[in-house]
């Protein structure tokens, strides 16, 4: 975590200058991911995805000096070919300049839809510290040609600082069947946190001190980038482990655990608790038969008309280790565990 932002800046830099112009599914889908992704696939780091009116929208991490702006935005009509749409913001909101004047990027966005609004969470942080913020933008539509379109700054959702034992980055909003909403977040420090969110605002319903720790690893083992989904009565928590942002030397991989209640305890297929370093592997570089893509992680789950997909970034060894968009079908075993379709990346 202490070198994450510096290394990511370096890995994104080469690709930024070259920029040109699922959330409801079924078990055991036989559908497969597109065999070949085309178009604008890099640099993509920490992707999040949603479908709106037949169009897939993907947002990812970006840096203040990126020519396009902050929080990069791509679209696709078929999940195969991706086009660069632009950026969500051209600069930071004024409060960022006051609270975190030294921050230089917008990290790990998460896009969700609720009650007529698209909620786009994103993170801000200082290098090597847990002086961080999770913030929120909203818009009633993702159609930029619609007069109603426009991103509204909703301010800070969660703060963390030197006196806290958690890091306020890498958020994900989960909406349960009963309408209750939950935010998960975290990176290094004490791991992954969970707290109830207010459906009316998208912010925490109670003081952050009421959060729960639902996954952690003994140092220096990193755990971050949580995503929650529900499947057949279980809650599934995906997290990324070890180190990203080192190009082809990245050791990032993704694991999952499940629980009968959203607050845990989450355990893996062997019964090991995620609060004690457990996790069943979903993505790992060694699973890629081609050997091309390294450090797969920071996933989002797309649930789309009976099909489940896992979207993530990995570092392309044939392209100078650039962080690159990856997407695979996700299937479910008879025992109820998610796996990449065909067992390969």
Residue pairs with C-beta under 8 A, 6 or more apart in sequence:
1 128
1 167
1 187
1 188
1 189
1 222
1 224
2 127
2 128
3 128
3 245
4 187
4 243
4 244
4 245
5 104
5 105
5 107
5 125
5 127
5 128
5 245
6 127
7 244
7 245
7 246
7 247
8 45
8 61
8 105
8 244
8 245
8 323
9 63
9 104
9 105
11 43
11 45
11 245
11 246
11 247
11 315
11 321
11 322
11 323
12 43
12 45
12 61
12 62
12 63
12 66
12 323
13 63
14 43
14 320
14 322
15 42
15 43
15 322
15 323
16 43
16 62
16 63
16 65
16 66
16 67
16 68
17 67
19 40
19 66
19 67
19 68
19 72
19 84
20 40
20 84
21 83
21 84
22 49
22 51
22 301
22 302
22 303
22 304
22 305
22 307
22 308
22 309
23 50
23 51
23 112
23 301
23 302
23 303
23 304
24 303
24 304
24 305
25 303
25 304
25 305
25 306
25 307
25 308
26 306
26 307
26 308
27 231
27 232
27 332
28 331
28 332
29 306
29 307
29 308
29 329
29 331
31 306
31 307
31 329
32 329
32 341
32 342
33 79
33 309
33 327
33 328
33 329
33 341
34 78
34 79
34 80
34 327
36 80
37 80
37 81
37 82
37 325
37 326
37 327
38 80
38 81
38 82
39 76
39 81
39 82
39 83
40 74
40 82
40 83
40 84
41 82
41 324
41 325
42 316
42 319
42 322
42 323
42 324
42 325
43 322
43 323
43 324
44 58
44 60
44 72
44 74
44 313
44 323
44 324
44 325
45 60
45 61
45 244
45 245
45 298
45 313
45 323
46 60
46 61
46 107
46 108
46 109
46 170
46 225
46 298
46 313
47 58
47 59
47 60
47 298
47 300
47 311
47 312
47 313
47 325
48 58
48 59
48 60
48 108
48 109
48 110
48 111
48 300
48 311
49 56
49 57
49 58
49 59
49 111
49 300
49 302
49 311
50 56
50 57
50 111
50 112
50 113
50 118
50 142
50 302
51 57
51 302
51 304
52 113
52 118
52 141
52 142
52 143
53 142
53 143
54 77
55 75
55 76
55 77
55 142
56 75
56 76
56 77
56 79
56 302
57 73
57 74
57 75
57 111
57 142
58 73
58 74
58 75
58 76
58 82
58 311
58 325
59 71
59 72
59 73
59 74
59 88
59 109
59 111
59 120
60 71
60 72
60 74
60 109
60 313
61 71
61 72
61 105
61 106
61 107
61 108
61 109
62 68
62 69
62 70
62 71
62 72
62 87
62 105
62 106
63 104
63 105
64 70
64 91
64 92
64 103
64 104
64 105
65 104
66 72
66 87
68 84
68 86
68 87
69 86
69 87
69 88
69 89
69 90
69 91
70 87
70 88
70 89
70 90
70 91
70 92
70 105
70 106
71 87
71 88
71 89
71 106
71 109
71 120
71 122
72 84
72 86
72 87
73 84
73 85
73 86
73 87
73 88
74 82
74 83
74 84
74 85
74 325
75 82
75 83
75 85
76 82
76 83
79 309
79 327
82 325
85 144
88 120
88 137
88 151
89 106
89 137
89 151
92 103
92 124
93 135
93 153
93 155
95 153
95 155
95 156
96 103
96 124
96 133
96 135
99 133
99 156
100 124
100 125
100 126
100 131
100 133
102 126
103 124
103 125
103 126
105 124
106 122
106 123
106 124
107 122
107 123
107 124
107 125
107 169
107 170
108 122
108 123
108 169
108 170
108 171
108 225
108 298
109 120
109 121
109 122
109 123
110 120
110 121
110 122
110 171
110 172
110 173
110 300
111 118
111 119
111 120
111 121
112 118
112 119
112 121
112 173
112 175
113 119
114 175
114 181
114 199
114 202
115 199
116 140
117 138
117 139
117 140
118 138
118 139
118 140
118 141
118 142
119 136
119 137
119 138
119 173
119 202
120 136
120 137
120 138
120 139
120 151
121 134
121 135
121 136
121 157
121 171
121 172
121 173
121 202
122 134
122 135
122 136
122 137
123 132
123 133
123 134
123 135
123 168
123 169
123 170
123 171
124 132
124 133
124 135
124 169
125 131
125 132
125 133
125 167
125 168
125 169
126 132
129 162
130 160
130 161
130 162
130 164
130 166
130 167
130 168
130 188
130 189
131 160
131 161
131 162
132 159
132 160
132 161
132 167
132 168
132 169
133 156
133 157
133 158
133 159
133 160
133 168
134 156
134 157
134 158
134 168
134 169
134 171
134 183
134 185
135 153
135 154
135 155
135 156
135 157
136 154
136 155
136 156
136 157
136 202
136 203
137 151
137 152
137 153
137 154
138 151
138 152
138 154
138 202
139 149
139 150
139 151
139 152
140 148
140 149
141 148
141 149
142 149
143 149
154 201
154 202
154 203
157 171
157 183
157 202
157 203
157 204
158 168
158 171
158 183
158 185
158 204
158 208
159 168
159 208
160 166
160 167
160 168
164 189
165 189
165 190
166 185
166 186
166 189
166 190
166 191
166 193
166 211
166 213
167 185
167 186
167 187
167 188
167 189
168 185
169 185
169 186
169 187
169 224
170 185
170 186
170 187
170 224
170 225
170 226
170 298
171 183
171 184
171 185
172 183
172 184
172 185
172 226
172 227
172 228
172 300
173 181
173 182
173 183
173 197
173 202
174 181
174 182
174 183
174 184
174 228
174 229
174 230
174 262
175 181
175 199
176 182
176 230
176 262
177 230
179 199
180 196
180 199
180 262
181 196
181 197
181 198
181 199
181 202
182 194
182 195
182 196
182 197
182 228
182 262
183 194
183 195
183 196
183 197
183 204
184 192
184 193
184 194
184 214
184 226
184 227
184 228
184 237
185 192
185 193
185 226
186 192
186 193
186 215
186 223
186 224
186 226
187 222
187 223
187 224
187 225
188 219
188 222
188 223
188 224
190 213
190 216
191 213
191 214
191 215
191 216
191 217
191 223
191 275
192 213
192 214
192 215
192 216
192 223
192 224
192 226
192 237
192 239
192 274
193 211
193 212
193 213
193 214
194 211
194 212
194 213
194 214
194 262
194 263
194 264
195 204
195 205
195 206
195 208
195 210
195 211
195 212
196 204
196 205
196 206
196 210
197 203
197 204
197 205
198 204
198 205
212 263
212 264
213 275
214 226
214 237
214 263
214 264
214 265
214 266
214 274
214 275
215 223
215 226
215 237
215 239
215 257
215 266
215 274
215 275
215 279
216 223
216 274
216 275
216 276
216 277
217 223
217 241
217 277
218 277
221 241
221 242
221 277
222 240
222 241
222 242
222 243
223 239
223 240
223 241
224 239
224 240
224 298
225 238
225 239
225 240
225 297
225 298
225 299
226 237
226 238
226 239
227 237
227 238
227 239
227 299
227 300
227 301
228 235
228 236
228 237
228 238
228 262
229 235
229 236
229 238
229 301
229 303
230 236
231 332
231 336
231 338
232 336
233 260
234 258
234 259
234 260
234 336
235 258
235 259
235 260
235 261
235 262
235 266
236 256
236 257
236 258
236 338
237 256
237 257
237 258
237 259
237 266
237 274
238 254
238 255
238 256
238 282
238 299
238 301
239 254
239 255
239 256
239 274
239 279
240 252
240 253
240 254
240 297
240 298
240 299
241 252
241 253
241 254
241 255
241 279
241 297
242 251
242 252
242 253
243 250
243 251
243 252
243 295
244 250
244 252
244 295
244 297
244 298
246 295
246 315
247 294
247 315
247 320
247 321
247 322
248 294
248 295
248 315
248 317
248 321
249 294
249 321
250 294
250 295
250 315
250 321
251 295
252 295
252 296
252 297
252 298
253 281
253 283
253 284
253 285
253 295
253 296
253 297
254 281
254 282
254 283
254 284
254 296
254 297
254 299
254 312
255 268
255 274
255 278
255 279
255 280
255 281
255 282
256 268
256 279
256 280
256 282
256 337
256 338
257 266
257 267
257 268
257 273
257 274
257 278
257 279
257 280
258 266
258 267
258 336
258 337
259 265
259 266
259 267
264 274
264 275
265 273
265 274
265 275
266 273
266 274
266 275
267 273
267 274
267 278
268 274
268 278
268 279
268 280
269 280
269 335
269 337
270 278
270 280
271 278
272 278
272 279
280 337
282 299
282 310
282 338
282 339
282 340
283 296
283 297
283 299
283 310
283 312
283 340
283 345
284 296
285 291
285 293
285 294
285 295
285 296
285 314
287 340
287 343
287 344
287 345
288 296
288 314
288 344
288 345
289 344
289 345
291 317
292 316
292 317
292 318
293 314
293 315
293 316
293 317
293 324
293 326
293 345
294 314
294 315
294 317
294 321
295 314
295 315
296 312
296 313
296 314
296 326
296 345
297 312
297 313
297 314
298 312
298 313
299 310
299 311
299 312
300 310
300 311
300 312
301 308
301 309
301 310
301 311
301 330
302 308
302 309
302 310
302 311
303 309
307 329
308 329
308 330
308 331
308 332
308 338
309 327
309 328
309 329
309 330
310 327
310 328
310 329
310 330
310 338
310 340
311 325
311 326
311 327
312 326
312 327
313 323
313 324
313 325
313 326
314 323
314 324
314 326
314 345
315 321
315 322
315 323
315 324
316 322
316 323
316 324
326 345
328 340
328 341
328 345
329 340
329 341
329 342
330 338
330 339
330 340
330 341
331 338
331 339
331 340
331 341
332 338
332 339
333 339
